[in-house]
Amino acid sequence: MRLATARTGTGTRAVRVTEDGLVDLGRPDVGAVLELPDWPRRAAAVGPALPGDVELAPVVPRPGKVLCVGLNYRNHIMEMGRELPAYPTLFAKFAEALIGATDDIALPPESAAVDWEAELAVVIGRTVRRADEREAAAAIAGFTVLNDVTARDWQYRTTEWLQGKTFEGSTPLGPVLVTPDELPGGVRPALPLSATLDGEIVQTADTSDLVFDPVALVRYASTILTLRPGDIIATGTPGGVGHARKPPRYLTDGALLVTEIGGIGRLTNTARSS
């Protein structure tokens, strides 16, 4: 099943994406659908059609939490000259950072080093705390695509990363949530991931290269705090980021960033000076 949050003339609507078009799910967004105790049944129900040419909002526009994982692809860890971690490196974003699948990325005037990070994102579909492996797997509603656009000069102002990671209007999320049953590997999907900048492939990997897989991340994060429906976990980025290049390369006004994960979908975002 594929779910999305569509923009309409009267606000956003949660929809199921089918080969025949969009089915209105009667809720304002995917996050609201996931809050329903029987959301899989409700999301699969027959409903009225919506026009197929609508724009898509972030798949969950106002998640309660956006947890992010740093240094979680083996090739990216090697690229950055670090050792494989014993535990996930966690930081956060806030909902104000999120944009839709085709929205412009806001380049803040305060930064001269805005970078790209293509990522697989986990969407939580069930409240869970201190999950064991079975509970963690069951808590995963599905997966979507995220680009953890990062102001590197702000990220490295201190040893804490958050300030460079959550600039407003910087982080595309979407286009759809895809449930694990539709993906090879299920809750541990093995999918091709890529980022393209102005037509040049800058990142390419397979999500099977993750050090900590989605189930392990749900278990770890739920030990710290309760995960709730609609929460997002961004699982980390592979090698190929601009900051690690010699010389470094960053997003500029008008640059076209395409982030794609096979079996899920594509984000197509233009960077714009704000």
Secondary structure, DSSP 8 states (H G I E B T S, - for coil): -EEEEEEETTEEEEEEEETTEEEE-SSSSHHHHHTSTTHHHHHHS---EE-TT--B--SSSS-S-EEEEES-BHHHHHHTT----SS-EEEEE-GGGEE-TT--EEE-TT-S-EE--EEEEEEE-S-BSS--HHHHHHTEEEEEEEE--EEHHHHTTSS--HHHH--TT-EEEEEEEE-GGGSTTTTS---EEEEEETTEEEEEEEGGGBSS-HHHHHHHHHHHS-B-TT-EEE----S--GGGSSS-----TT-EEEEEETTTEEEEEEEEE-
